[in-house]
């Protein structure tokens, strides 16, 4: 609901769409409780159906597509989901902003920028490239206006469906070993959810963002060892930390490989386009951002929305993304 709060703060009327009964940190009803007078609403719709997507998008000026199929069903369901969302946006005459990741680039040795080719050969990377082409093709043909905002592995309040959720933020307060995907001493950028939201909102507001993909700004890269130590300190301890290579990720019960596991750096084109705050930086350390997600992960703790408001500095300098190689990858970085 980070984007939801950003919209309201900027005075926009907001409709949060969920397919079914929402629970946990993404509870749409909780996020919009008491907000009707502030121009906010929560609706339930099945956007996998064209009529559901059209109904969900009716009257919208901008549609933010942050939904996705279950991870294991991407190749089967993502293209059709995208087509129904496009139909909804087109029927409403709305601009479409897609929350995207780094899968499309495939293996990369060095910094990533938006002008890299879509070289992924694995099925999930290829389907993400197909999805992006569906959206940008609709823009080029004049059906809709569209833009994409790409982010790295993320963290933040409610951000538990990520490799940093159960492996890092849930492990630290429970006293378990933090398991970092990849080399512990390789710099790696992580995206803070409120910053992703701010970037996507900006893309929706700016006509000069249309027709292409953008790398959303992120804080400076940090090593897995340093990041884990900062999380552990915020949780009140000194956690054990282990780096997991590709073979360990594939073991039964092992963690899933990250979505674009990377040391990301933001906004690789016009730095003036997305001057959003950098996540979690408070007096040089990301404690303010960490404490909010740790609150989500601790059991039996109250989980207030907006718990991670923090002072942060604006990002003005464009920087390319950089991928962190998993252990045993022979130094080659991979966006998965």
Beta strands, then each sheet from edge to edge (+ up, - down):
strand 1: 14-18
strand 2: 40-44
strand 3: 62-65
strand 4: 95-100
strand 5: 107-108
strand 6: 111-112
strand 7: 146-150
strand 8: 154-155
strand 9: 178-181
strand 10: 187-188
strand 11: 191-192
strand 12: 213-215
strand 13: 222-223
strand 14: 241-244
strand 15: 321-322
strand 16: 333-334
sheet 1: 1+ 2+
sheet 2: 3+ 4+ 7+ 12+
sheet 3: 5+ 16-
sheet 4: 6+ 15-
sheet 5: 8+ 11+
sheet 6: 9+ 14+
sheet 7: 10+ 13-
end
